[in-house]
Amino acid sequence: MRDRHLQTLIALVLAGFWGFGVYFAHAHGRLGFLDRIESTMTDLRTLVRGARVPPDLVTIVAIDDTLVKQGGNYPVARADLARIVDAIAKLAPKVIAIDLLLVDRGTDDGDDALAKSLRSRPTAIAAAAVFPEASQSLAAENDGPLARLPRAERFLLPLKKFADHAQIGIVNVATDRSGTPQSVPMLFRTSDRVELSFPLRVAALAIGSEPIIEPNHLVLGGRSVATDVDHVLPISFYGQRRTIRTISAVSALSGAIAAEDIRDRIVVVGATVTGGGDFFPTPFDSLMPGVEVISTAITHLLAGDGMLRDRSVRLADGVIAVVLPVILVGLLAWRRSAVGLIAAGAVVLIWTAANFVAFSKGIWLSAAVPVAAAAPPAILFAAVQLWSGRRRAQYYAMRSELLEQFQAPGIQQWLSKDPDFLTQPVRQNAAIVFIDLSGFTSLSERLGPDRVRELLKDFHALVDKEAVACGGMITSFLGDGAMILFGLPEAAADDAFRAAECSVGLCVSAEQWVTSLPPSIASRLGFKVGAHAGEIVASRLGGGSYHHITATGDTVNVASRLMEVAASHGVELAASNELLRAAGRDCALYKSGVLTGPRETRIRGRSAALAVWLWRSDLAAQGGEGLSTW
């Protein structure tokens, strides 16, 4: 008992260390495959949670296919963009945010018109960070709280003519390996400067005060907004594209834009035109315009309804990663039975439900890290417990119970030498004999249960006698039938020969037995035998308290179907050509009775015909009475 308690304690400690190791490694940028799993599980949780109604703070003015068809080209002319901005500005928006990269010169008149339009209202223009590699790397050197900000090679800034009249923000987003935006960095830097992200710059303009950057959050207008490590804002999409209020820029140019869609709102001008601008896959939509991703981040900053995934949440992930495997292993050790498995399963379900509820409430607890922390220790401990329990059960019960699971003496002797005999299926050649009583079911309706039992007892004794005499193994009694196998515990050269001898012996004995019965029974009772030889799959089946040897495969099926062939031709025995060829000319089928064939015969369930020999006893061949083979 002390040894068991010590082993359990060691298992609990190792499970806790494993969980901490998984959390620590992932927190330090290793185990990248967990990020892919987390991304998939996040998408799944988002879909299960369903779409939400976004706070009505932002309007997207879309440069869409309709506008491009009217203007005839994309990007739109600066003069047209100026007209769009002017139309929006007349309706008094809180902020105009232009999610377009205005880094190249246009016509002088167009650029001048746009620069003039930008003076009319508080405006932010998008810039982009250019990274030296496809993936955005993090700086490794230690220079304070900004050390791990995404470091860009340079910024693509708008023309100075525009930047002089507007605020600048970096528009890049962070995506997972599938391309789905998971977060938006709030700060970017190069070697010589730090810039705010475009959503943060727009939100600051709307509030009218500069943000205060803290290690685990930022402050906007006196309100704290939690951020993830490295000043990243997690994104939680509201639904499919256009879930955030979206109107076409054509409405602005035509003067058909509704004032309530613009007044005192943040208006984001961006491209949704096919083939232009950025598009991202999201849980709700395979193609979400980048302008709507940016608008989602702006809404999170202003409404405070984004996902909470800060250092405290990540610390909770670490606690769960340590505690969950310890609890599961403890339950499996406490109840080393189905009760322990059920209890452990209940804990997993409770954790799954709690994780989803937290996600639905805006708290982004990791799903992948706890799974990676808990699954391997629990599975390994359960497997070791199962193996250990089986070893103990085999040690105590092998001699007292193992031999009781099998009937054939040869199998019993073989199992004494090899307890693992046929625990793995074995392909080998064998001979199969089936015998079945005809008319027994209808006869049973007329006879009482006691008489039926006596008939079956006599019939089973007859089959057992012939099988044992010929060295066969009865794999099963099927009520009024039986299956006899020749080839176990190991295949022998004379398996088919002995099967032929057993087949004839069964026919002769069954004939004599039926003849000895009262005429009222004998006239209604017959039998049929089928025999075949070929490849089988021998295996050991059963539950914990009882095992039996069985054979499966086409050879077994054919042998069973041959009984139907015998009955349809009015003979006692149908044997395959394969059996007679393997048995040889000296077998019992050639030495007694009348053997005819071979006949090409269709077998039910097989596409190809089979060469079959038909055998009947001398008495049946001479028209003996009292015997039926139907």
VOGU-3710 file (C-alpha; in Angstrom, 3 decimals, decimal comma):
1> mrdrhlqtli> 0,000/0,000/0,000  2,850/2,384/0,848  4,444/1,653/-2,515  1,208/2,531/-4,270  0,907/5,818/-2,366  4,516/6,680/-3,156  3,989/5,916/-6,851  0,876/8,096/-6,887  2,711/10,976/-5,194  5,536/10,745/-7,729
11> alvlagfwgf> 3,007/10,711/-10,578  1,287/13,825/-9,180  4,570/15,713/-8,861  5,656/14,730/-12,382  2,273/15,764/-13,801  2,596/19,185/-12,169  6,139/19,633/-13,473  5,044/18,612/-16,959  2,215/21,156/-16,941  4,535/23,916/-15,746
21> gvyfahahgr> 7,092/22,967/-18,386  4,518/23,185/-21,177  3,320/26,576/-19,973  6,851/27,927/-19,500  8,063/26,738/-22,898  5,046/28,187/-24,697  5,293/31,488/-22,838  8,881/31,829/-24,053  8,072/31,344/-27,732  8,529/27,587/-28,037
31> lgfldriest> 5,971/24,885/-28,892  4,709/26,862/-31,864  2,323/24,074/-32,856  0,194/25,049/-29,837  -0,441/28,432/-31,465  -1,957/26,679/-34,474  -4,151/24,582/-32,196  -5,135/27,648/-30,183  -6,068/29,502/-33,353  -8,338/26,674/-34,474
41> mtdlrtlvrg> -9,968/26,373/-31,065  -10,424/30,150/-30,891  -12,235/30,129/-34,227  -14,419/27,271/-32,990  -15,288/29,076/-29,753  -16,061/32,235/-31,697  -18,444/30,376/-34,003  -20,168/28,633/-31,095  -20,534/31,959/-29,290  -22,113/33,405/-32,444
51> arvppdlvti> -22,309/36,861/-33,950  -22,761/39,972/-31,778  -24,223/43,409/-32,397  -21,303/45,871/-32,406  -21,494/49,167/-30,522  -22,755/51,790/-32,971  -19,667/53,978/-32,962  -18,039/53,474/-36,364  -19,230/53,821/-39,940  -17,238/52,421/-42,831
61> vaiddtlvkq> -17,362/54,339/-46,098  -16,346/51,679/-48,587  -14,470/52,269/-51,799  -16,254/49,343/-53,386  -16,886/47,774/-56,774  -19,751/50,176/-57,481  -17,515/53,229/-57,070  -14,726/51,742/-59,182  -17,194/50,895/-61,974  -18,361/54,510/-62,022
71> ggnypvarad> -14,862/56,025/-61,882  -13,289/53,419/-64,134  -10,072/52,888/-62,208  -8,541/51,916/-58,882  -6,971/53,438/-56,827  -9,509/56,225/-57,017  -8,285/59,619/-58,123  -7,177/61,945/-55,334  -9,731/64,484/-56,493  -12,520/61,905/-56,036
81> larivdaiak> -11,133/60,959/-52,638  -11,147/64,670/-51,702  -14,798/64,904/-52,730  -15,607/61,874/-50,551  -13,830/63,445/-47,570  -15,595/66,767/-48,136  -18,992/65,081/-48,291  -18,271/63,287/-45,037  -16,875/66,385/-43,329  -20,031/68,387/-44,090
91> lapkviaidl> -22,014/65,977/-41,884  -19,787/66,664/-38,843  -18,175/63,307/-38,013  -16,123/63,019/-34,871  -13,067/61,704/-36,751  -12,317/60,812/-40,357  -9,936/57,856/-40,601  -8,490/57,119/-44,048  -7,369/53,493/-44,221  -5,467/54,013/-47,467
101> llvdrgtddg> -1,729/54,337/-48,061  -1,211/57,779/-49,584  2,521/57,353/-50,144  2,738/58,081/-53,884  2,252/61,406/-55,627  -0,881/61,986/-57,681  -1,770/64,894/-59,861  -0,929/68,249/-58,321  -4,531/69,392/-58,418  -5,788/66,191/-56,874
111> ddalakslrs> -3,183/66,174/-54,097  -3,878/69,828/-53,314  -7,611/69,181/-53,172  -7,161/66,225/-50,812  -4,737/68,153/-48,580  -7,296/70,946/-48,326  -10,059/68,461/-47,458  -7,996/66,972/-44,665  -8,009/70,310/-42,807  -11,778/70,326/-42,339
121> rptaiaaaav> -12,108/67,699/-39,572  -9,823/65,744/-37,210  -8,288/63,168/-39,518  -5,991/60,152/-39,290  -4,188/58,591/-42,238  -2,815/55,074/-42,416  0,882/54,310/-42,650  2,507/50,891/-42,886  5,440/49,197/-41,205  7,849/47,337/-43,477
131> fpeasqslaa> 9,554/44,352/-41,889  12,749/42,750/-43,166  11,136/39,288/-43,192  7,681/37,891/-43,877  7,198/37,339/-40,156  7,334/40,243/-37,750  10,231/39,566/-35,411  10,600/40,878/-31,897  13,701/42,625/-30,662  15,797/40,607/-28,279
141> endgplarlp> 17,818/43,337/-26,632  16,675/44,750/-23,336  15,768/48,434/-23,500  12,805/48,660/-21,167  9,119/47,976/-21,569  9,291/48,586/-25,328  11,920/45,907/-25,896  9,564/43,376/-27,451  7,626/45,721/-29,726  7,418/44,668/-33,390
151> raerfllplk> 10,550/46,209/-34,929  10,115/47,459/-38,466  12,810/48,169/-40,966  11,055/51,406/-41,905  7,656/53,080/-42,061  5,797/53,851/-45,259  4,444/57,281/-44,370  1,930/59,388/-46,305  3,149/62,324/-48,360  4,214/65,271/-46,231
161> kfadhaqigi> 1,511/67,351/-47,919  -1,080/65,077/-46,283  0,779/64,318/-43,055  0,948/68,035/-42,255  -2,842/68,090/-41,902  -3,558/64,707/-40,292  -2,392/62,306/-37,616  -0,479/59,175/-38,617  -1,024/55,589/-37,421  0,476/52,237/-38,420
171> vnvatdrsgt> -2,144/49,982/-39,974  -0,472/46,531/-39,718  -2,276/43,672/-37,950  -0,922/40,431/-36,484  -2,278/37,214/-38,041  -1,952/33,561/-37,129  -0,542/30,921/-39,481  -3,879/30,631/-41,307  -3,927/34,377/-41,984  -6,704/35,180/-39,499
181> pqsvpmlfrt> -6,124/38,459/-37,611  -5,818/37,633/-33,917  -4,595/40,965/-32,592  -3,432/44,460/-33,465  -0,163/45,784/-32,013  -0,763/49,158/-30,397  2,821/50,345/-30,874  5,449/49,888/-33,593  9,015/50,998/-33,719  12,042/51,337/-35,931
191> sdrvelsfpl> 15,562/51,898/-34,754  14,881/55,579/-34,122  11,164/56,124/-33,497  7,963/54,687/-32,054  4,559/55,125/-33,704  1,025/54,435/-32,524  -1,114/51,958/-34,398  -3,811/53,342/-36,685  -6,728/52,134/-34,476  -5,114/53,650/-31,376
201> rvaalaigse> -4,418/56,949/-33,182  -8,050/57,145/-34,356  -9,401/56,326/-30,888  -7,156/58,978/-29,323  -8,424/61,590/-31,818  -12,020/60,635/-31,031  -11,466/60,998/-27,273  -9,380/64,135/-27,640  -6,414/63,061/-25,533  -3,193/61,170/-26,102
211> piiepnhlvl> -3,074/57,594/-24,793  -0,956/56,707/-21,780  0,996/53,509/-22,325  1,393/51,271/-19,264  3,120/47,852/-19,107  -0,120/45,803/-19,080  -2,683/48,291/-20,357  -3,161/51,686/-21,894  -5,269/54,599/-20,706  -7,639/56,380/-23,078
221> ggrsvatdvd> -9,489/59,404/-21,707  -9,076/58,190/-18,136  -10,355/54,680/-18,977  -8,048/51,659/-18,797  -7,921/49,280/-21,778  -6,240/45,935/-21,074  -3,653/44,736/-23,573  -1,834/41,479/-24,019  1,912/41,163/-23,583  3,924/43,380/-25,916
231> hvlpisfygq> 1,101/45,976/-26,002  -1,122/43,912/-28,313  -4,923/44,340/-28,494  -6,730/40,985/-29,043  -9,417/41,034/-31,741  -12,875/39,474/-31,365  -14,938/39,713/-34,534  -18,581/40,701/-34,274  -19,777/38,672/-37,259  -19,595/38,500/-41,030
241> rrtirtisav> -18,424/41,374/-43,198  -20,630/44,492/-43,059  -21,637/43,668/-39,475  -20,160/47,078/-38,687  -22,256/49,766/-40,427  -20,974/50,051/-43,997  -22,080/52,422/-46,768  -20,747/52,868/-50,278  -18,608/55,861/-51,141  -20,963/56,327/-54,100
251> salsgaiaae> -23,532/57,615/-51,603  -21,095/60,273/-50,434  -20,315/61,432/-53,958  -23,981/61,530/-54,943  -25,079/63,324/-51,770  -27,342/60,432/-50,805  -25,524/59,666/-47,593  -27,704/59,823/-44,456  -26,618/62,394/-41,875  -27,241/60,037/-38,936
261> dirdrivvvg> -24,743/57,602/-40,445  -21,976/60,187/-40,125  -22,720/62,807/-37,479  -20,608/62,506/-34,322  -19,274/59,128/-35,418  -15,899/57,773/-36,400  -15,903/57,359/-40,167  -13,337/54,979/-41,638  -12,710/55,281/-45,365  -11,229/52,107/-46,796
271> atvtgggdff> -11,169/49,753/-49,777  -13,494/46,795/-50,122  -13,185/46,592/-53,905  -12,499/43,154/-55,326  -8,800/42,774/-55,994  -7,901/45,890/-54,044  -6,968/46,379/-50,411  -6,348/43,689/-47,824  -8,701/40,791/-47,146  -8,404/38,344/-44,271
281> ptpfdslmpg> -10,132/35,080/-43,336  -12,103/35,183/-40,090  -14,231/32,615/-38,235  -17,341/34,147/-39,815  -16,137/35,036/-43,288  -13,495/33,773/-45,696  -12,830/37,306/-46,975  -13,103/40,113/-44,451  -11,939/43,537/-45,727  -8,984/44,938/-43,835
291> vevistaith> -10,897/48,159/-43,198  -13,464/46,202/-41,164  -10,687/44,541/-39,160  -9,308/47,983/-38,351  -12,798/49,252/-37,517  -13,264/46,315/-35,146  -10,095/47,270/-33,281  -11,211/50,935/-33,089  -14,553/49,828/-31,642  -12,819/47,635/-29,043
301> llagdgmlrd> -10,686/50,571/-27,917  -13,634/52,941/-27,558  -16,266/50,540/-26,213  -13,937/48,373/-24,111  -15,636/45,193/-25,392  -12,538/43,423/-26,709  -11,111/40,173/-25,390  -9,273/40,283/-22,085  -5,945/38,504/-22,447  -3,416/40,241/-20,259
311> rsvrladgvi> -0,740/39,020/-17,894  -3,285/38,025/-15,249  -5,137/35,826/-17,758  -1,889/34,261/-18,897  -1,007/33,633/-15,236  -4,359/31,863/-14,887  -3,373/29,759/-17,916  -0,227/28,743/-16,036  -2,152/27,798/-12,896  -4,604/25,703/-14,938
321> avvlpvilvg> -1,731/24,060/-16,825  -0,274/22,871/-13,497  -3,460/22,079/-11,571  -5,486/20,322/-14,299  -3,046/17,424/-14,929  -2,549/16,976/-11,169  -6,329/16,718/-10,638  -6,782/14,246/-13,499  -3,931/12,018/-12,397  -5,166/12,221/-8,799
331> llawrrsavg> -8,667/11,110/-9,791  -7,323/8,243/-11,874  -5,178/7,136/-8,936  -7,968/7,619/-6,372  -10,435/5,373/-8,191  -8,600/2,895/-10,342  -11,769/1,888/-12,124  -14,537/3,258/-14,287  -15,431/5,633/-11,444  -12,054/7,341/-11,740
341> liaagavvli> -12,407/7,636/-15,514  -15,888/9,120/-15,154  -14,686/11,594/-12,533  -11,733/12,627/-14,702  -14,063/13,004/-17,700  -16,383/15,173/-15,600  -13,472/17,450/-14,667  -12,533/17,797/-18,332  -16,124/18,685/-19,226  -16,280/21,244/-16,411
351> wtaanfvafs> -13,032/22,835/-17,588  -14,269/22,892/-21,200  -17,534/24,554/-20,172  -15,745/27,075/-17,947  -13,295/27,907/-20,732  -16,122/28,543/-23,190  -18,164/30,601/-20,709  -15,114/32,741/-19,958  -14,521/33,225/-23,694  -18,162/34,212/-24,195
361> kgiwlsaavp> -17,764/36,787/-21,400  -14,683/38,277/-23,061  -11,917/36,467/-21,151  -9,581/34,634/-23,503  -8,240/31,687/-21,534  -5,974/29,405/-23,503  -7,464/26,107/-24,640  -4,401/24,550/-26,274  -1,932/24,927/-23,384  -4,101/23,149/-20,750
371> vaaaappail> -4,829/20,338/-23,202  -1,130/19,878/-23,963  -0,389/20,053/-20,242  -3,061/17,609/-19,073  -3,547/15,057/-21,843  -0,106/13,356/-21,933  0,227/12,797/-18,127  -3,374/11,596/-17,794  -3,172/9,252/-20,771  0,237/7,922/-19,741
381> faavqlwsgr> -0,846/7,360/-16,140  -4,051/5,647/-17,254  -2,087/3,438/-19,646  0,416/2,496/-16,933  -2,410/1,768/-14,518  -4,171/-0,359/-17,089  -0,994/-2,259/-17,903  -0,187/-2,749/-14,231  -3,702/-3,900/-13,439  -3,661/-6,378/-16,260
391> rraqyyamrs> -0,318/-7,724/-15,164  -1,636/-8,279/-11,641  -4,825/-9,853/-12,927  -2,876/-12,177/-15,176  -0,573/-13,160/-12,323  -3,392/-14,087/-9,954  -5,905/-15,491/-12,406  -3,874/-17,102/-15,177  -3,752/-20,627/-13,732  -7,221/-20,621/-12,154
401> elleqfqapg> -9,227/-18,948/-14,912  -7,370/-19,089/-18,197  -7,957/-22,799/-18,854  -11,664/-22,420/-18,068  -12,090/-20,075/-21,033  -11,506/-22,797/-23,621  -12,962/-26,252/-24,247  -10,462/-28,020/-26,495  -7,799/-29,952/-24,539  -5,142/-29,090/-27,132
411> iqqwlskdpd> -5,830/-25,393/-26,660  -5,682/-25,722/-22,890  -2,282/-27,354/-23,088  -1,036/-24,739/-25,521  -2,209/-21,863/-23,322  -0,357/-23,348/-20,360  2,825/-22,915/-22,370  1,920/-19,621/-24,050  -0,686/-17,435/-22,242  -0,520/-14,881/-25,091
421> fltqpvrqna> -1,586/-17,409/-27,697  -3,713/-15,693/-30,390  -3,943/-12,388/-28,548  -2,877/-11,071/-31,947  -4,742/-12,397/-35,031  -2,843/-15,013/-37,067  -3,314/-15,859/-40,743  -2,823/-19,536/-41,552  -4,218/-22,442/-43,536  -6,886/-24,577/-41,932
431> aivfidlsgf> -9,827/-26,846/-42,688  -13,360/-25,999/-41,568  -16,336/-28,330/-41,097  -19,890/-27,143/-40,420  -22,823/-29,321/-39,457  -26,388/-28,194/-38,958  -29,669/-29,935/-38,214  -32,448/-29,359/-40,744  -36,012/-28,961/-39,568  -35,036/-28,585/-35,939
441> tslserlgpd> -36,619/-25,151/-35,498  -40,062/-26,263/-36,636  -39,666/-29,505/-34,659  -38,882/-27,529/-31,509  -42,292/-25,881/-31,730  -43,966/-29,291/-31,382  -41,703/-30,744/-28,697  -41,453/-29,569/-25,129  -38,299/-27,794/-23,847  -37,120/-30,880/-21,983
451> rvrellkdfh> -37,264/-33,050/-25,109  -35,554/-30,355/-27,165  -32,762/-30,173/-24,592  -32,285/-33,952/-24,723  -32,030/-33,915/-28,516  -29,465/-31,082/-28,465  -27,484/-32,830/-25,732  -27,295/-36,033/-27,789  -26,415/-34,093/-30,932  -23,666/-32,087/-29,196
461> alvdkeavac> -22,212/-35,273/-27,695  -22,164/-36,837/-31,152  -20,337/-33,846/-32,653  -17,883/-33,660/-29,755  -17,041/-37,358/-30,077  -16,271/-37,163/-33,797  -14,336/-33,875/-33,464  -12,125/-35,136/-30,637  -11,550/-38,450/-32,417  -10,265/-36,636/-35,512
471> ggmitsflgd> -8,256/-33,992/-33,626  -10,561/-31,102/-34,439  -11,494/-28,163/-32,241  -15,131/-27,151/-31,787  -14,968/-23,367/-31,900  -18,674/-22,939/-31,231  -22,000/-24,716/-30,901  -24,573/-22,638/-32,769  -27,722/-24,112/-31,185  -28,544/-26,928/-33,587
481> gamilfglpe> -25,242/-26,571/-35,449  -21,511/-26,584/-34,841  -18,265/-25,338/-36,356  -15,161/-27,544/-36,159  -11,709/-26,205/-36,909  -8,652/-28,224/-37,977  -5,389/-26,299/-37,801  -5,120/-25,076/-34,219  -3,195/-24,623/-32,062  -0,921/-24,860/-35,098
491> aaaddafraa> -1,392/-25,887/-38,710  -0,545/-29,481/-39,667  -0,069/-31,176/-43,028  -3,003/-33,571/-42,421  -5,597/-30,976/-41,357  -7,654/-31,463/-44,522  -7,328/-35,257/-44,270  -8,672/-35,255/-40,720  -11,421/-32,801/-41,687  -12,551/-35,191/-44,429
501> ecsvglcvsa> -12,517/-38,074/-41,947  -14,525/-36,005/-39,465  -17,047/-35,023/-42,143  -17,729/-38,639/-43,061  -17,840/-39,654/-39,402  -20,374/-36,908/-38,665  -22,563/-37,993/-41,566  -22,494/-41,656/-40,531  -23,055/-40,931/-36,831  -25,773/-38,358/-37,500
511> eqwvtslpps> -27,498/-40,760/-39,891  -27,498/-43,521/-37,274  -28,672/-41,125/-34,579  -31,560/-39,761/-36,650  -32,567/-43,303/-37,633  -32,646/-44,303/-33,958  -35,122/-41,549/-33,105  -38,880/-42,141/-33,018  -40,392/-41,996/-36,528  -42,405/-38,879/-35,671
521> iasrlgfkvg> -39,138/-37,060/-34,982  -36,862/-38,773/-37,503  -39,200/-37,984/-40,386  -38,929/-34,284/-39,615  -35,227/-34,099/-38,809  -32,258/-34,055/-41,136  -28,768/-32,680/-41,317  -26,291/-31,164/-43,724  -22,493/-30,849/-43,634  -20,152/-28,427/-45,421
531> ahageivasr> -16,351/-28,681/-45,546  -13,725/-26,394/-47,020  -9,986/-25,705/-46,680  -8,006/-22,499/-47,147  -6,640/-19,442/-45,385  -8,312/-18,241/-42,176  -7,676/-15,552/-39,587  -7,470/-17,209/-36,183  -7,945/-14,969/-33,176  -9,016/-14,813/-29,586
541> lgggsyhhit> -12,226/-12,935/-28,773  -14,309/-12,299/-25,697  -14,612/-10,144/-22,626  -12,795/-10,079/-19,340  -14,375/-13,239/-17,955  -14,593/-15,476/-20,991  -12,501/-15,980/-24,110  -13,002/-18,211/-27,086  -11,000/-19,155/-30,121  -12,575/-18,291/-33,433
551> atgdtvnvas> -11,736/-18,291/-37,118  -12,913/-15,748/-39,670  -12,419/-15,155/-43,344  -13,696/-16,310/-46,711  -12,826/-19,936/-45,988  -15,191/-19,977/-43,015  -17,979/-18,316/-44,994  -17,634/-20,793/-47,882  -17,692/-23,792/-45,543  -20,928/-22,507/-44,028
561> rlmevaashg> -22,501/-21,873/-47,447  -21,620/-25,404/-48,585  -24,264/-26,727/-46,190  -26,828/-24,933/-48,363  -25,324/-26,606/-51,453  -25,655/-30,013/-49,796  -29,293/-29,384/-48,916  -30,158/-28,066/-52,381  -28,752/-31,245/-54,024  -30,325/-33,626/-51,531
571> velaasnell> -27,005/-34,978/-50,212  -25,514/-35,118/-46,765  -22,164/-33,464/-47,471  -20,788/-30,814/-49,836  -16,997/-30,417/-49,858  -14,850/-28,044/-51,857  -12,323/-29,185/-54,409  -9,645/-27,433/-52,296  -10,427/-29,706/-49,356  -10,267/-32,912/-51,401
581> raagrdcaly> -7,077/-31,862/-53,145  -5,426/-31,094/-49,780  -6,789/-34,282/-48,187  -5,542/-36,580/-50,954  -6,943/-39,702/-52,612  -6,606/-41,720/-49,414  -9,086/-39,635/-47,454  -12,364/-41,035/-46,117  -14,472/-39,290/-48,758  -13,042/-41,559/-51,456
591> ksgvltgpre> -13,234/-44,750/-49,401  -16,885/-44,783/-48,390  -20,216/-43,571/-49,677  -20,813/-42,116/-53,126  -18,729/-39,079/-54,181  -19,635/-37,129/-57,325  -18,113/-34,056/-58,857  -16,573/-31,670/-59,120  -19,420/-29,328/-60,073  -19,000/-25,628/-60,743
601> trirgrsaal> -21,464/-24,222/-58,215  -22,543/-20,686/-57,393  -22,070/-19,896/-53,715  -24,304/-17,278/-52,110  -22,330/-14,132/-51,360  -19,469/-14,932/-53,779  -19,073/-13,621/-57,314  -17,030/-16,571/-58,632  -18,215/-20,174/-58,910  -16,608/-22,908/-56,803
611> avwlwrsdla> -15,771/-26,492/-57,694  -17,803/-28,636/-55,270  -17,960/-32,395/-54,590  -21,166/-34,007/-53,324  -21,107/-36,994/-50,981  -23,816/-39,268/-49,674  -23,633/-42,394/-47,577  -24,237/-45,874/-48,953  -27,597/-46,046/-47,191  -28,765/-42,759/-48,698
621> aqggeglstw> -27,475/-43,771/-52,124  -29,511/-46,987/-51,942  -32,670/-44,991/-51,091  -32,604/-45,683/-47,361  -35,652/-44,578/-45,420  -35,952/-42,394/-42,393  -33,240/-39,932/-43,470  -33,698/-36,388/-44,698  -30,958/-33,967/-45,824  -33,105/-30,915/-46,438
//
